[in-house]
Amino acid sequence: MSSILFEIKDQIAFITFNRPEKLNSFTREMSLLLQNRLDECASLHEVRAVYLTGAGKAFSAGQDLAEVIDPEGQGMTNILREQYNPIVTRIRNLPKPVVAAVGGVAAGAGANIALCCDIVVAAQSASFIQAFSKIGLIPDSGGTFFLPRLVGWQKATAMAMLGDKIGAAEAERLGMVYKVYDNEEFAGASRALTAVLAQLPTKALAFTKHAFNYSATNGLEAQLDLEDELQQKAAQTKDYSEGVRAFLEKRPARFSGE
């Protein structure tokens, strides 16, 4: 069975990490396959939203350390450049919303891949751990970028250095996740949220994502200029025309993603 399950249904691409016996920890093969699946999501018009989750009791425990210490392997050489950094940049540049549905533990790179997604939802049983300091490493996969922006400098530093386990309720309180669901309703509710995204104006969502990406480093004037540029592009889409007509006709809009 593949380490990455992939299915397209109702304009949603469902990507599932599938090494439950290893808490969905990443191997090189799994990382490269995920990159390929994300590329497919970007290129396929029928995909209007992406749902990222893990099989079994974990989202992902991060890197499979057995592979890193393999004497015939590369160790840490090139692992970020070739495996994890391309995943993060693909998610952030994907012109469609990506939902991370965290149903269990998300640790190390697994936690930071979740946190780089557009919307993160969690089951009550989920937890997030910056586990790097426990083995003498630093947060990677965008952890030093996203975490301080989500929770603030003090909290991020403490999480990174102490490696505290952050439960779902605290993660929601700190702003790491959008919403927490009861374990029993988690799968259905997180899929329903993704289904809503898949019916919204896809290009406008992509422009919003693009603007947020640059807001982390732009000054105010540059960001205002970017909003102007992207708003003009959004106003040229079919979904904008449909949205305005629907508003004037007092009916629900039927967006096509164009």
C-alpha positions, -999 to 999 in steps of 0.1 A, spaced: 0 0 0 13 35 -9 26 57 19 5 85 4 -32 78 -4 -47 101 -30 -83 105 -41 -103 132 -59 -140 134 -50 -164 163 -52 -136 187 -64 -116 179 -33 -82 162 -34 -79 139 -3 -43 133 6 -37 109 35 -3 100 51 -4 63 52 22 48 75 0 44 106 22 17 121 50 44 122 27 73 132 29 85 96 65 94 100 81 106 68 106 87 46 123 101 16 100 81 -7 69 95 12 82 131 10 88 129 -27 55 113 -34 37 140 -14 55 166 -35 42 149 -67 6 148 -53 7 184 -45 19 192 -80 -11 172 -93 -34 193 -71 -20 225 -86 -24 214 -122 -58 197 -121 -87 221 -127 -111 196 -111 -94 201 -78 -106 232 -60 -95 223 -24 -71 199 -7 -77 179 25 -45 167 42 -47 142 70 -31 111 85 -43 75 88 -47 60 122 -38 77 154 -15 104 141 -13 132 116 25 127 113 53 122 138 78 139 115 109 124 101 114 86 104 147 87 124 155 52 114 161 64 79 183 93 90 207 72 110 209 46 83 247 43 76 240 40 39 217 70 39 224 108 36 217 116 72 206 152 75 225 163 43 200 178 18 170 164 37 154 198 41 164 211 7 151 180 -11 123 167 10 106 191 34 112 226 21 97 217 -13 66 204 5 62 237 25 67 259 -6 43 238 -26 16 241 0 21 279 4 22 284 -34 -7 260 -43 -34 283 -58 -61 264 -39 -70 262 -2 -53 234 18 -69 221 50 -48 202 75 -71 178 94 -51 168 125 -67 139 142 -38 128 165 -2 137 172 16 162 149 52 163 159 84 178 144 81 183 107 47 168 109 35 197 131 50 223 109 36 209 77 2 211 94 8 247 105 18 259 71 -15 249 57 -42 275 51 -67 262 76 -58 238 104 -86 219 123 -80 194 150 -98 166 169 -99 169 207 -73 141 209 -48 159 187 -16 174 199 13 194 185 49 190 196 80 209 185 101 178 192 134 190 177 153 200 208 148 166 223 173 152 197 195 183 194 179 199 163 161 231 155 125 235 143 124 231 105 99 228 77 90 264 83 86 261 121 107 291 129 87 312 104 51 301 110 51 294 148 61 329 160 36 345 136 8 323 150 14 323 187 39 352 193 76 353 201 76 341 237 52 311 233 70 300 201 104 302 217 93 282 247 76 256 226 107 252 204 132 250 233 111 230 258 93 207 233 61 210 252 31 189 241 3 213 232 -32 198 233 -59 207 208 -78 230 231 -46 250 240 -36 251 203 -70 266 194 -66 292 223 -32 302 211 -43 306 174 -24 276 161 -56 260 148 -89 274 134 -113 250 152 -114 219 174 -140 192 169 -151 164 191 -134 132 181 -166 116 170 -175 144 146 -140 154 135 -138 135 102 -173 146 90 -170 182 102 -135 187 87 -146 173 54 -177 194 54 -155 226 60 -133 216 30 -164 210 9 -175 246 16 -141 258 4 -144 237 -28 -175 256 -37 -162 291 -32 -145 313 -59 -112 294 -62 -92 321 -79 -102 347 -53 -91 323 -25 -58 318 -43 -53 356 -46 -61 359 -8 -36 332 -1 -10 350 -22 -16 383 -4 -13 367 30 20 351 19 35 385 12 19 403 42 45 386 64 74 406 48 58 435 30 55 470 44 20 487 43 25 505 11 37 474 -8 9 454 6 -17 480 -5 -2 479 -40 -4 441 -40 -40 442 -29 -48 466 -57 -31 443 -83 -48 412 -70 -82 428 -67 -81 438 -103 -73 402 -113 -101 390 -91 -125 414 -108 -117 398 -141 -128 363 -131 -161 346 -141 -167 340 -104 -167 377 -97 -193 383 -123 -214 354 -110 -211 367 -74 -223 402 -83 -252 388 -104 -262 365 -76 -261 393 -51 -283 416 -73 -307 387 -80 -308 378 -43 -299 341 -49 -270 319 -39 -239 322 -61 -229 292 -82 -191 295 -85 -172 275 -110 -136 282 -99 -129 303 -131 
